[in-house]
Amino acid sequence: MTARTRTDLLLLAGFSVFLFFYGIQQFGLIGADEPRYAQVSREMLQRGDWITPTLAGHAWLEKPPLYYWQAMLVYRAVGVSDWAARIPSGVDAVLLVVAVYFFFRRFRRGVEVDAALITASCAGILGYARAASMDMLLTSCFAIGMLSWWIWREGSKHIFLAAFYVLMALGMLAKGPVAPLLAGAVIVVFAAVIRDRRLVSKTLWWPGILLFCAVGLPWYIAVQVRNPQFFREFILEHNLARFSTNLYHHPEPFWYYIPVLLLAFVPWIVFVTAAFVESIRVWQAEHTRGLDSELQFRIFVCCWLVVPALFFSLSKSKLPGYILPAVPAGAVLLADYLHRKFEWQTPISKWMAILHALVASAPIVPAALIGYFVTQHRMPAGRPLWIAVAVAIALSIGIVLTLIGRLQWRLLRFLTLIPVVLSVAAVLKLGTVAIDQRLSTRPLANELAGMETHRLPLAVCGAPREVEYGLEFYRDQIIARYETGGVPAEEHLLVAAPSWKSNVTEWTKGRRVTSLGHYAPQNLDYYWVAAAAQVPSR
């Protein structure tokens, strides 16, 4: 390894630690998915079972196990905690960044650091790298696999085609058949665009298919043997039904992923769009005369970007994380675009510089005011807003003046990372208390623990499922739910929405109930409920 490579990797390590890991413990697990996945991993570790994911002691077959395995290894190394549950996604993001660096070091030397840092700083990558979920894992496997496939196509070295098949198998273990399905769709579309009919058949390499089966299928077989309901729950319900119906109540319009994808590319939206438009324009002009290798690469990355967006746009159930595998394609396309700009010394457009500066600096405003958004659900007026806007405008002006100066493209990466770093720092400094109190159940769990003289069962009534799963993780116990008939007969604590107070009174009739307090940030009451009276046996 050369001194230059070591320096580059140290730079990437520093940025990766800050962007992906710094402050991950400052607020608790958010939403329903983070605490649920963290708890599934804990239960698998406690049981020493690497096959069947469980939640509250019951088989939980919605997702494959690769994230759970990663979290189990982290738990075993550093203990069970909310921040430990987030480490696997950060590690997966680092692997993706390093893979992009070495890919460009081989094929587009001179922009390898830019490519890696652009990938790391895209809002979609940065956000999901800090979340305890499968999305970053799938994205890393998928993106590195697609880059491996291209290396094989360029050099015909089957070791990279083998890596492609292994990575698609890992992607299938990360989130299901979507990984090989999307990869196949991208390759088929690319082959059709460049009119190379043999490309698909060449990709279907028998040793690679055997590798894919050897890596990806054993868990599927083992979990089906142990849990006969697996095929119905995982394949039919959580894959086919999720795609073709609104079974899980995530309906969105067909165009939903256009704004989602654009937001995922912040702060690089302007130049990713420019790179995409230029690639399509050049392809339209050149496709009748044959495409050279460089243009074919750009078309391949465009296919990688567009196919997942179209595929998930057809789905009846849409969530933002579904589109994440397309985000590295935008970063790769932009880095290739910069490589050409560096070589040709093309002057940067003033309008592009202005638009980019505005987009790159804009996140500073919501980042600085994140506490207001989380607690009050509105934009604050007065001094805080004007200070944040003034900082963003001043930074925009500085970026514009520098970009249209003599150094131009060479400083694009450095200048864009300034608002990225400032925005992350602002969220961590100004917003974590509000996020923790309003969006996580960690403070509530701590309040309940402080009131107990001994460990008690816990139930909820009318509380969102985010609260139920969060308390399940932070208290490491099964949570009963009143409205589904789960009223514990023994003494217990109860967390309830105030609007359900009459129901609580009815379902605890004849039992002593003491109000312990009100958790204002999430508008929840909590009670102590005495054991049900015992009827003497005759």
C-alpha positions in Angstrom: 0.0 0.0 0.0 1.4 3.4 -1.0 1.7 6.4 1.2 -0.9 8.1 -0.8 -3.4 5.3 -0.3 -2.7 5.2 3.4 -3.4 9.0 3.6 -6.6 8.6 1.6 -7.8 5.8 3.8 -7.0 7.8 7.0 -9.0 10.7 5.6 -12.0 8.4 4.7 -11.7 6.8 8.2 -12.0 10.2 9.9 -15.0 11.3 7.9 -16.7 7.9 8.2 -16.3 7.8 12.0 -17.8 11.3 12.3 -20.6 10.8 9.7 -21.6 7.2 10.6 -20.7 6.7 14.3 -20.2 9.9 16.2 -23.1 10.6 18.6 -25.1 7.4 17.7 -25.7 6.9 21.5 -27.1 10.4 22.0 -30.7 9.5 21.3 -32.6 6.2 21.7 -34.0 3.9 19.0 -36.7 5.6 16.9 -39.8 4.3 15.3 -41.0 0.7 15.3 -38.3 -0.9 13.2 -35.2 0.0 15.1 -36.2 -1.3 18.6 -37.9 -4.3 17.0 -34.8 -5.4 15.0 -32.6 -4.7 18.0 -34.8 -6.9 20.3 -35.0 -9.7 17.7 -31.2 -9.8 17.7 -31.0 -9.9 21.5 -33.5 -12.7 21.7 -31.6 -14.8 19.1 -28.4 -14.2 21.1 -30.0 -15.1 24.4 -31.3 -18.4 23.0 -28.2 -19.1 21.0 -30.4 -19.6 17.9 -28.9 -18.4 14.6 -31.8 -19.8 12.5 -35.2 -18.6 13.8 -35.6 -14.8 14.5 -38.1 -14.3 17.4 -39.8 -11.4 19.0 -41.5 -11.7 22.4 -40.6 -15.4 22.2 -42.5 -16.0 18.9 -41.1 -16.6 15.5 -40.6 -13.3 13.6 -40.2 -14.2 10.0 -40.6 -10.8 8.3 -36.9 -10.4 7.4 -33.9 -12.6 6.7 -31.2 -12.9 9.4 -28.0 -11.2 8.2 -28.5 -7.9 10.1 -29.5 -10.0 13.2 -26.3 -11.9 12.9 -24.3 -8.8 12.6 -26.0 -7.3 15.7 -25.5 -10.5 17.6 -21.8 -10.4 17.0 -21.6 -6.7 18.1 -23.7 -7.5 21.2 -21.4 -10.3 22.1 -18.4 -8.0 21.8 -19.6 -4.8 23.5 -22.9 -5.8 25.2 -26.5 -5.1 24.3 -27.4 -1.4 23.9 -29.2 0.9 21.5 -26.0 2.3 20.0 -24.6 -1.3 19.6 -27.6 -2.1 17.5 -26.7 0.7 15.1 -23.1 -0.3 14.6 -23.7 -2.9 11.9 -25.2 -0.3 9.6 -22.3 2.0 10.1 -19.8 -0.8 9.3 -21.8 -1.7 6.2 -21.6 2.0 5.1 -17.8 2.1 5.6 -17.4 -1.1 3.5 -19.4 0.6 0.7 -17.3 3.8 0.9 -14.0 1.8 0.8 -15.3 -0.3 -2.1 -16.2 2.8 -4.1 -12.7 4.3 -3.3 -10.8 1.2 -4.6 -13.1 0.9 -7.7 -12.3 4.4 -8.8 -8.7 4.0 -7.9 -8.6 1.3 -10.5 -10.8 2.7 -13.2 -11.0 6.5 -12.7 -7.8 7.4 -10.9 -7.7 10.9 -9.6 -11.3 11.1 -8.2 -11.3 8.1 -5.9 -11.4 10.2 -2.7 -14.1 12.4 -4.2 -16.2 9.3 -5.1 -15.9 7.8 -1.7 -16.8 11.0 0.1 -19.7 11.8 -2.2 -21.1 8.4 -1.4 -20.6 8.8 2.3 -22.2 12.3 2.4 -25.3 11.6 0.5 -28.2 12.2 2.9 -29.7 8.7 2.2 -26.5 6.9 3.0 -25.7 9.1 6.0 -29.1 8.7 7.5 -29.5 4.9 7.1 -25.9 4.3 8.2 -27.0 5.5 11.6 -30.1 3.3 11.8 -30.6 -0.2 13.2 -32.1 -1.6 10.1 -31.5 -3.8 7.0 -31.5 -1.0 4.4 -27.8 -0.1 4.7 -26.8 -3.7 4.6 -28.8 -4.5 1.5 -27.5 -1.3 -0.2 -23.9 -2.1 0.6 -24.1 -5.7 -0.7 -26.0 -4.6 -3.8 -23.7 -1.7 -4.7 -20.5 -3.6 -4.1 -21.9 -6.5 -6.1 -22.8 -4.2 -9.1 -19.3 -2.7 -9.0 -17.8 -6.3 -9.0 -19.9 -7.2 -12.0 -18.6 -4.2 -13.9 -15.0 -5.1 -13.0 -15.6 -8.6 -14.4 -17.1 -7.2 -17.6 -14.1 -4.9 -18.1 -11.5 -7.5 -17.4 -13.2 -11.0 -17.7 -11.7 -12.1 -14.4 -14.2 -14.6 -13.0 -13.1 -13.9 -9.4 -15.1 -10.7 -9.6 -18.1 -12.4 -11.2 -17.9 -14.9 -8.3 -17.9 -11.9 -5.9 -21.0 -10.6 -7.6 -22.9 -13.8 -7.0 -21.7 -14.0 -3.3 -22.7 -10.4 -2.7 -26.2 -11.0 -4.2 -26.6 -14.0 -2.0 -25.7 -11.9 1.0 -28.1 -9.3 -0.2 -30.8 -12.0 -0.3 -29.8 -12.8 3.3 -30.1 -9.1 4.2 -33.6 -8.4 2.9 -34.8 -11.1 0.6 -35.0 -12.0 -3.1 -35.1 -8.3 -4.0 -31.3 -8.1 -4.3 -30.8 -10.7 -7.1 -34.1 -9.6 -8.7 -32.9 -6.0 -9.0 -29.4 -7.0 -10.1 -30.9 -9.2 -12.9 -33.2 -6.4 -14.0 -30.4 -3.9 -14.2 -28.2 -6.2 -16.2 -31.0 -7.2 -18.6 -32.0 -3.5 -19.2 -28.3 -2.5 -19.7 -27.8 -5.4 -22.2 -30.9 -4.3 -24.1 -29.7 -0.6 -24.2 -26.3 -1.5 -25.5 -27.7 -4.2 -27.8 -25.5 -7.0 -26.4 -27.7 -10.1 -26.4 -24.9 -12.3 -25.1 -24.2 -10.3 -22.0 -27.0 -11.9 -19.9 -26.1 -15.5 -20.9 -22.4 -14.7 -20.1 -23.4 -13.5 -16.7 -25.3 -16.7 -16.0 -22.2 -18.5 -15.0 -22.7 -22.0 -13.4 -20.0 -21.8 -10.8 -21.4 -18.4 -9.7 -24.9 -19.8 -9.5 -23.6 -22.6 -7.3 -21.8 -20.1 -5.1 -25.0 -18.1 -4.8 -27.0 -21.2 -3.8 -24.3 -22.3 -1.3 -24.2 -18.9 0.4 -27.8 -17.8 0.2 -30.0 -20.9 0.4 -28.9 -22.9 3.6 -30.6 -20.5 6.0 -33.8 -20.4 3.9 -33.9 -24.2 3.9 -33.2 -24.5 7.6 -35.7 -21.9 8.7 -38.4 -23.5 6.5 -37.7 -26.9 8.1 -38.0 -25.4 11.6 -40.9 -23.1 10.8 -43.4 -24.5 8.2 -45.2 -21.1 8.1 -42.0 -19.4 6.8 -42.9 -19.6 3.1 -46.4 -18.2 3.6 -45.3 -15.4 6.0 -42.0 -14.3 4.4 -42.4 -15.0 0.6 -46.2 -14.7 0.1 -47.0 -12.0 2.7 -43.9 -9.9 3.2 -42.6 -10.0 -0.3 -45.3 -10.7 -2.9 -48.3 -9.2 -1.0 -46.2 -6.2 0.2 -45.3 -5.5 -3.4 -48.7 -6.1 -5.1 -51.2 -4.9 -2.4 -51.5 -2.3 0.3 -51.6 -5.0 3.0 -49.2 -3.1 5.3 -50.7 0.3 4.8 -47.9 2.3 3.1 -49.7 3.6 0.0 -48.0 6.4 -1.9 -48.5 7.9 -5.4 -46.5 6.5 -8.4 -44.1 9.5 -8.4 -43.3 9.1 -4.7 -39.7 8.1 -5.2 -38.8 11.1 -7.4 -38.7 13.5 -4.4 -37.4 10.8 -2.1 -34.5 10.0 -4.4 -33.7 13.7 -4.9 -33.7 14.2 -1.1 -31.5 11.1 -0.7 -28.9 12.8 -3.0 -28.7 16.0 -0.9 -26.3 17.9 -1.1 -25.3 16.6 -4.5 -28.7 16.8 -6.3 -27.7 19.5 -8.8 -24.6 17.7 -10.1 -26.1 14.2 -10.0 -28.9 15.5 -12.1 -26.5 17.1 -14.5 -24.4 13.9 -14.8 -27.5 11.9 -15.5 -28.9 14.3 -18.1 -25.5 14.5 -19.9 -25.1 10.7 -20.0 -28.6 10.3 -21.5 -27.9 13.1 -24.0 -24.6 11.6 -25.1 -26.1 8.1 -25.4 -28.9 9.4 -27.6 -26.3 11.1 -29.9 -23.9 8.2 -30.0 -26.0 5.0 -29.8 -26.2 4.5 -33.5 -22.4 4.6 -33.9 -21.5 2.3 -31.1 -20.6 3.1 -27.5 -17.1 3.2 -26.1 -16.3 1.6 -22.7 -16.6 4.9 -20.8 -20.0 5.7 -22.2 -21.2 2.1 -21.6 -20.1 2.5 -17.9 -22.2 5.7 -17.6 -25.2 3.9 -19.2 -24.8 1.0 -16.8 -24.8 3.3 -13.8 -27.9 5.1 -15.2 -29.6 1.7 -15.5 -28.6 0.9 -11.9 -30.1 4.3 -10.8 -33.3 4.1 -12.8 -34.3 0.4 -12.5 -34.8 0.3 -8.7 -36.7 3.6 -8.8 -39.1 2.2 -11.5 -39.4 -1.2 -9.8 -40.4 0.2 -6.4 -42.6 2.8 -8.0 -44.8 -0.1 -9.2 -45.1 -1.4 -5.7 -48.4 -0.8 -3.8 -46.4 -0.4 -0.6 -43.7 2.3 -0.5 -41.2 3.3 2.2 -38.2 5.7 1.8 -35.6 3.0 2.6 -36.7 0.8 -0.4 -35.0 3.1 -2.8 -31.6 3.2 -1.0 -29.8 0.7 -3.3 -30.1 3.3 -6.1 -28.3 6.1 -4.2 -24.7 4.8 -4.6 -25.4 4.8 -8.4 -25.9 8.5 -8.3 -22.7 9.0 -6.3 -20.7 6.8 -8.8 -22.3 8.6 -11.8 -21.3 12.0 -10.3 -17.7 10.9 -9.5 -17.4 9.7 -13.1 -18.7 13.1 -14.3 -16.1 14.9 -12.1 -13.4 12.8 -13.6 -14.2 14.1 -17.0 -14.4 17.7 -15.8 -11.0 17.4 -14.1 -9.5 16.0 -17.3 -11.0 18.5 -19.7 -10.7 21.4 -17.3 -14.3 22.4 -18.1 -15.4 25.7 -16.5 -18.2 25.3 -14.0 -21.5 27.0 -14.9 -22.4 29.9 -12.7 -26.0 28.8 -12.5 -25.0 25.3 -11.5 -22.6 26.7 -8.9 -25.4 28.9 -7.4 -28.0 26.1 -7.4 -25.5 23.7 -5.8 -24.5 26.2 -3.2 -28.1 26.8 -2.2 -29.0 23.1 -2.1 -25.8 22.2 -0.2 -26.3 24.9 2.4 -30.0 24.6 2.9 -29.9 21.6 5.3 -28.2 23.8 7.9 -31.5 25.6 8.5 -33.6 22.5 9.5 -30.5 21.0 11.2 -30.1 24.0 13.4 -33.9 24.2 14.2 -34.4 20.4 14.5 -35.5 20.8 18.2 -38.4 23.1 17.1 -39.5 20.8 14.3 -39.5 17.7 16.6 -41.2 19.4 19.6 -43.5 22.0 17.9 -43.9 20.5 14.4 -43.4 23.9 12.8 -40.8 26.4 11.6 -40.0 28.8 14.4 -40.2 32.5 13.8 -37.9 35.3 15.0 -34.2 35.2 15.8 -33.4 31.5 15.7 -34.8 31.2 12.1 -33.0 34.4 10.9 -29.7 33.3 12.4 -29.9 29.8 10.7 -30.9 31.4 7.3 -28.1 34.0 7.6 -25.5 31.2 8.2 -26.9 29.2 5.2 -26.8 32.2 2.9 -23.3 33.3 4.0 -22.1 29.8 3.3 -23.8 29.6 -0.1 -22.1 32.9 -1.1 -18.7 31.5 -0.1 -19.3 28.3 -2.0 -20.4 30.2 -5.2 -17.5 32.6 -5.1 -15.0 29.8 -4.7 -16.5 27.5 -7.3 -16.5 30.2 -10.0 -13.0 31.2 -9.1 -9.8 29.7 -10.5 -9.9 26.3 -8.7 -13.5 25.5 -9.6 -14.2 21.7 -9.7 -11.2 20.7 -7.6 -12.7 22.3 -4.5 -16.2 21.0 -5.1 -15.9 18.0 -2.7 -14.2 20.0 0.1 -16.7 22.9 -0.2 -19.7 20.7 -0.1 -18.5 18.7 2.9 -18.4 21.9 5.0 -22.2 22.3 5.2 -22.6 18.5 5.5 -20.4 18.4 8.6 -22.0 21.5 10.0 -25.5 20.1 9.6 -24.6 16.8 11.3 -22.9 18.7 14.1 -25.9 20.9 14.5 -28.3 18.0 14.8 -26.1 16.3 17.3 -25.6 19.4 19.4 -29.0 21.0 19.2 -31.5 18.3 18.5 -30.7 15.1 20.3 -32.5 15.9 23.5 -35.7 16.7 21.7 -35.3 13.7 19.4 -34.7 11.4 22.4 -37.7 12.7 24.4 -40.2 12.9 21.5 -39.3 10.0 19.2 -37.7 7.4 21.5 -39.1 5.5 24.5 -35.7 5.4 26.2 -36.5 8.3 28.6 -39.9 6.8 29.4 -38.4 3.5 30.1 -35.9 5.2 32.5 -38.7 7.0 34.3 -40.6 3.7 34.8 -37.5 1.9 36.0 -36.9 4.8 38.5 -40.3 4.2 40.1 -40.0 0.4 40.6 -39.0 -1.1 43.8 -38.9 -4.5 42.1 -39.2 -5.6 38.5 -42.8 -5.6 37.3 -44.6 -6.7 34.2 -45.6 -4.0 31.8 -48.6 -3.4 29.6 -49.7 -0.7 27.2 -53.2 0.6 26.2 -53.8 2.8 23.2 -50.1 3.5 22.8 -48.5 3.5 19.3 -46.6 0.3 18.3 -43.4 2.4 18.4 -43.9 2.7 22.2 -44.7 -1.0 22.6 -41.6 -2.1 20.6 -39.4 0.5 22.3 -40.4 -0.5 25.8 -39.9 -4.1 24.8 -36.3 -3.4 23.9 -35.4 -1.1 26.8 -37.0 -3.2 29.4 -36.2 -6.5 27.8 -39.6 -8.0 28.6 -42.7 -9.0 26.8 -45.2 -6.1 26.7 -48.9 -7.0 27.1 -51.6 -4.9 25.2 -54.9 -4.3 26.9 -57.0 -3.7 23.7 -56.1 -7.2 22.4 -57.2 -8.9 25.6 -53.7 -8.9 27.2 -54.6 -7.5 30.6 -52.2 -9.2 33.1 -53.8 -10.7 36.2 -50.7 -9.9 38.3 -49.5 -6.6 39.6 -48.1 -4.6 36.7 -47.3 -1.2 35.3 -49.4 0.3 32.5 -48.6 2.9 29.9 -51.7 4.3 28.2 -52.8 7.1 25.9 -55.1 9.6 27.8 -57.9 9.1 25.3 -58.1 5.5 26.5 -58.6 6.3 30.1 -62.3 5.1 30.2 -61.2 1.8 28.7 -58.5 1.4 31.3 -61.1 2.1 34.0 -63.4 -0.6 32.6 -60.7 -3.2 32.1 -59.3 -2.8 35.6 -62.6 -2.7 37.4 -62.3 -4.1 40.8 -58.5 -3.5 41.0 -56.6 -0.8 42.7 -55.1 1.6 40.1 -52.6 4.4 41.0 -51.6 7.1 38.6 -47.8 7.5 38.7 -47.4 10.3 36.3 -47.7 11.7 32.8 -44.9 11.6 30.2 -45.6 14.9 28.5 -43.3 14.7 25.4 -45.3 11.8 24.0 -48.6 12.5 25.9 -48.7 9.2 27.7 -50.0 8.3 31.2 -48.5 5.6 33.3 -50.1 3.7 36.2 -49.5 1.0 38.8 -52.2 -1.7 38.7 -52.7 -4.1 41.6 -53.1 -7.8 41.1 -56.6 -9.0 40.3 -58.5 -10.3 43.4 -58.2 -14.0 43.8 -61.5 -15.9 44.0 -61.2 -18.6 46.7 -61.5 -22.1 45.5 -64.3 -24.3 47.0 
